Amino acid sequence: MLKVKNLEFAYRNGKVLKGVSFELKSGVGCLLGPNGAGKSTLLKCIVGILRPQSGRVELDGVDLIKLSFKERAKFVSYAPQEFSINFPYTVFEVVLMGRNPYVNLFEGPKREDEDKALKALKMLGINDLKDRPFTSLSGGQKRLVLIARALAQDGKLLVFDEPTSFLDFKNQLLVLSVIEKIAEKLEKLVLLSLHDPNLALTFCDEVFLMKDGKILMHGRIDEVVNEENLNLLYELKTRIVKIDDRKIVVPDKLGL
């Protein structure tokens, strides 16, 4: 179980996280909210890239904030929104980087680490890309490689920051289907951030509506994502319609 308690974080130009608290017990949890809500900052505090001014982040009772970055990386796997490298690492080498928390600096990766990297590539169906330069891949392929790297890292919690950003419609569905499969098949806890409530309704179990550095409300996705809450979250009128027992969010046109 992931527990976030009273998390506070501020940059020089102001406070971004304002007493954020929530719990995620199982499945796929989604931070849903507009740009500037604090979603990426919150995820970076959870994985250890940023250190909050106050609050706690616990995973199965372990206070992650007290751990070193390397030790925390054994508990939490992370795929950032953007990942750019200039050196032409192969796909296999990028995925193998997920094993860095377990690798002795003077010995290098072991056979076990290489096996886990290969297993992650096969699970995501991209083993045929393993010898290609990462820089030569399409946006959707790169995203799958980063998910494979997070999977090879083997944390109890997988964190994905905007995993569908810059992807076309088909690749958005592909990436989230893979994440959903990982959570279900491997019984991993997943926390991700999204902008599109329709994607959240399709692939997520729990939702945390985030705005202005606070969690406005949270709970089961089908209970929390409704017209009233979305209107409050995005400050625009929306309608929710049902098609074949599926909820679809339809926004009204903006009167500019």
C-alpha positions as CSV (number, residue, x, y, z in Angstrom):
1,M,0.0,0.0,0.0
2,L,1.2,3.5,-0.8
3,K,0.5,6.2,1.7
4,V,1.2,9.9,1.1
5,K,0.7,12.1,4.2
6,N,0.6,15.9,4.3
7,L,3.2,16.3,1.6
8,E,4.4,19.9,1.1
9,F,6.8,21.1,-1.6
10,A,7.7,24.6,-2.9
11,Y,9.9,26.0,-5.6
12,R,11.5,29.4,-5.2
13,N,8.5,31.0,-6.9
14,G,5.9,29.5,-4.6
15,K,4.3,26.4,-3.0
16,V,3.3,23.6,-5.4
17,L,2.1,20.8,-3.1
18,K,-0.2,21.9,-0.3
19,G,-0.7,19.1,2.3
20,V,-1.3,16.3,-0.2
21,S,-2.6,13.1,1.4
22,F,-3.9,9.9,-0.2
23,E,-3.7,6.1,-0.2
24,L,-3.5,3.6,-3.0
25,K,-4.1,0.0,-1.9
26,S,-4.0,-1.9,-5.2
27,G,-4.4,-1.7,-9.0
28,V,-3.9,1.4,-11.1
29,G,-4.2,4.8,-9.6
30,C,-4.4,7.9,-11.7
31,L,-3.6,11.6,-10.9
32,L,-6.0,13.5,-13.0
33,G,-6.0,17.2,-13.4
34,P,-5.1,20.3,-15.5
35,N,-1.6,21.6,-16.4
36,G,0.1,23.1,-13.4
37,A,-1.9,21.1,-10.8
38,G,1.3,19.7,-9.3
39,K,1.0,16.1,-10.7
40,S,4.6,15.8,-12.0
41,T,6.0,17.4,-8.8
42,L,4.1,15.0,-6.7
43,L,5.4,12.0,-8.6
44,K,9.0,13.3,-8.4
45,C,8.6,13.6,-4.6
46,I,7.3,10.1,-4.4
47,V,10.2,8.6,-6.4
48,G,12.9,10.7,-4.7
49,I,13.9,13.1,-7.5
50,L,12.6,16.0,-5.4
51,R,12.7,16.1,-1.6
52,P,9.5,17.5,0.0
53,Q,9.8,20.1,2.8
54,S,7.5,18.1,5.0
55,G,5.3,15.0,5.0
56,R,5.7,11.3,4.6
57,V,5.7,8.8,1.7
58,E,5.2,5.2,2.8
59,L,5.2,2.0,0.8
60,D,4.1,-1.1,2.8
61,G,5.1,0.7,6.0
62,V,8.6,1.8,4.8
63,D,9.2,5.5,4.9
64,L,10.7,6.1,1.5
65,I,11.9,9.6,2.2
66,K,14.4,8.3,4.8
67,L,16.0,6.0,2.2
68,S,18.9,6.9,-0.1
69,F,18.0,7.4,-3.7
70,K,19.5,4.1,-4.7
71,E,17.7,2.2,-1.9
72,R,14.4,3.9,-2.8
73,A,14.8,2.8,-6.4
74,K,14.5,-0.8,-5.3
75,F,11.0,0.0,-4.0
76,V,9.8,2.4,-6.7
77,S,10.3,2.1,-10.5
78,Y,9.9,5.3,-12.5
79,A,9.3,6.2,-16.2
80,P,9.6,10.0,-16.7
81,Q,7.5,12.0,-19.1
82,E,10.6,12.7,-21.2
83,F,13.9,10.8,-21.5
84,S,16.5,12.0,-24.0
85,I,20.0,10.7,-24.5
86,N,22.6,11.7,-27.0
87,F,24.8,8.6,-26.9
88,P,23.4,5.8,-29.2
89,Y,22.6,3.3,-26.5
90,T,20.8,0.2,-27.7
91,V,17.3,-0.6,-26.5
92,F,18.7,-3.5,-24.4
93,E,21.2,-1.1,-22.7
94,V,18.5,1.4,-21.9
95,V,16.3,-1.3,-20.3
96,L,19.3,-2.7,-18.4
97,M,19.7,0.7,-16.8
98,G,16.7,-0.2,-14.8
99,R,18.9,-2.6,-12.9
100,N,21.3,0.1,-11.7
101,P,20.0,0.1,-8.1
102,Y,21.2,-3.5,-7.8
103,V,24.5,-3.3,-9.7
104,N,27.9,-3.0,-7.9
105,L,29.8,-0.1,-9.5
106,F,33.0,-2.1,-9.8
107,E,31.4,-5.3,-11.1
108,G,28.8,-4.2,-13.6
109,P,25.5,-6.0,-14.4
110,K,25.2,-9.7,-13.7
111,R,23.5,-12.5,-15.7
112,E,20.4,-12.1,-13.5
113,D,20.2,-8.4,-14.4
114,E,20.5,-9.2,-18.1
115,D,17.8,-11.9,-17.8
116,K,15.4,-9.4,-16.1
117,A,16.0,-6.9,-18.8
118,L,15.3,-9.5,-21.5
119,K,12.2,-10.7,-19.7
120,A,10.8,-7.1,-19.6
121,L,11.4,-6.7,-23.3
122,K,9.6,-9.9,-24.1
123,M,6.7,-9.1,-21.9
124,L,6.2,-5.8,-23.7
125,G,6.6,-7.5,-27.1
126,I,9.6,-5.4,-28.1
127,N,12.4,-8.0,-27.9
128,D,12.9,-7.5,-31.7
129,L,14.0,-3.9,-30.9
130,K,16.7,-4.8,-28.4
131,D,19.7,-4.2,-30.7
132,R,18.4,-1.0,-32.2
133,P,19.6,2.4,-31.1
134,F,17.1,4.0,-28.7
135,T,17.5,7.3,-30.6
136,S,16.2,5.7,-33.8
137,L,12.8,4.7,-32.3
138,S,9.4,6.2,-32.8
139,G,7.6,8.0,-29.8
140,G,5.5,5.0,-29.1
141,Q,8.4,2.6,-29.2
142,K,10.5,4.8,-26.9
143,R,7.6,4.9,-24.4
144,L,7.4,1.1,-24.4
145,V,11.1,0.9,-23.8
146,L,10.9,3.2,-20.8
147,I,8.1,1.0,-19.4
148,A,10.3,-2.1,-19.9
149,R,13.1,-0.3,-18.1
150,A,10.8,0.4,-15.1
151,L,9.6,-3.2,-15.2
152,A,13.2,-4.5,-15.1
153,Q,13.8,-2.2,-12.1
154,D,11.4,-4.5,-10.3
155,G,9.9,-2.0,-7.8
156,K,6.8,-2.8,-5.9
157,L,5.4,0.5,-7.1
158,L,5.5,1.6,-10.7
159,V,5.2,5.3,-11.4
160,F,4.6,6.8,-14.8
161,D,4.5,10.5,-15.5
162,E,2.2,11.3,-18.4
163,P,2.8,8.0,-20.2
164,T,0.6,9.0,-23.1
165,S,2.1,12.4,-23.8
166,F,3.2,13.1,-27.4
167,L,1.6,9.8,-28.6
168,D,-1.1,9.3,-31.2
169,F,-4.4,7.7,-30.4
170,K,-3.4,4.1,-31.1
171,N,-0.2,4.3,-29.2
172,Q,-1.9,5.9,-26.2
173,L,-4.2,2.9,-26.0
174,L,-1.3,0.5,-26.5
175,V,0.8,2.0,-23.8
176,L,-2.0,2.1,-21.2
177,S,-3.1,-1.5,-22.1
178,V,0.5,-2.7,-21.4
179,I,0.5,-0.8,-18.0
180,E,-2.9,-2.3,-17.1
181,K,-1.6,-5.8,-18.0
182,I,1.5,-5.3,-15.9
183,A,-0.5,-4.3,-12.9
184,E,-2.9,-7.2,-13.2
185,K,-0.5,-10.0,-14.2
186,L,2.4,-9.1,-11.9
187,E,0.2,-7.6,-9.1
188,K,2.2,-4.4,-9.2
189,L,0.9,-1.1,-7.7
190,V,0.8,1.5,-10.4
191,L,0.5,5.3,-10.0
192,L,0.4,7.4,-13.2
193,S,-0.7,10.9,-14.2
194,L,-3.1,11.7,-17.1
195,H,-4.9,14.7,-18.6
196,D,-7.7,12.8,-20.4
197,P,-10.5,11.6,-18.2
198,N,-11.7,9.1,-20.9
199,L,-8.3,7.3,-20.7
200,A,-8.6,7.3,-16.9
201,L,-12.1,5.8,-17.1
202,T,-10.9,3.1,-19.5
203,F,-7.7,1.9,-17.8
204,C,-7.6,3.0,-14.1
205,D,-9.1,1.7,-10.9
206,E,-8.7,4.6,-8.6
207,V,-8.5,8.3,-9.3
208,F,-7.1,11.3,-7.5
209,L,-8.5,14.7,-8.8
210,M,-5.7,17.2,-8.4
211,K,-5.8,21.0,-8.7
212,D,-3.7,23.9,-7.4
213,G,-1.4,21.5,-5.5
214,K,-4.2,19.7,-3.6
215,I,-6.2,16.5,-3.9
216,L,-9.8,17.7,-4.3
217,M,-11.3,14.2,-4.0
218,H,-10.4,10.6,-4.6
219,G,-12.0,7.1,-4.8
220,R,-13.1,4.5,-7.3
221,I,-12.9,5.8,-10.8
222,D,-16.6,5.2,-11.7
223,E,-17.7,7.0,-8.5
224,V,-15.5,10.1,-8.7
225,V,-15.4,10.9,-12.4
226,N,-18.8,12.6,-12.9
227,E,-20.0,15.8,-14.5
228,E,-20.0,17.9,-11.3
229,N,-16.4,16.9,-10.3
230,L,-15.0,17.3,-13.8
231,N,-16.6,20.7,-14.2
232,L,-14.9,21.8,-10.9
233,L,-11.6,20.3,-11.9
234,Y,-11.3,21.7,-15.4
235,E,-13.6,24.7,-15.1
236,L,-15.6,23.9,-18.1
237,K,-18.9,22.1,-18.8
238,T,-18.8,18.4,-19.6
239,R,-21.4,15.7,-20.2
240,I,-21.0,12.0,-19.5
241,V,-22.8,9.7,-21.9
242,K,-23.0,5.9,-21.9
243,I,-22.1,3.8,-24.9
244,D,-22.3,0.0,-24.5
245,D,-22.1,0.5,-20.7
246,R,-19.0,2.6,-21.0
247,K,-18.8,6.2,-19.7
248,I,-17.6,8.8,-22.2
249,V,-16.8,12.3,-21.2
250,V,-17.9,14.9,-23.8
251,P,-16.8,18.5,-23.2
252,D,-18.9,21.4,-24.4
253,K,-17.3,23.8,-26.8
254,L,-15.6,26.8,-25.2
255,G,-17.3,30.1,-25.9
256,L,-14.2,32.1,-26.7
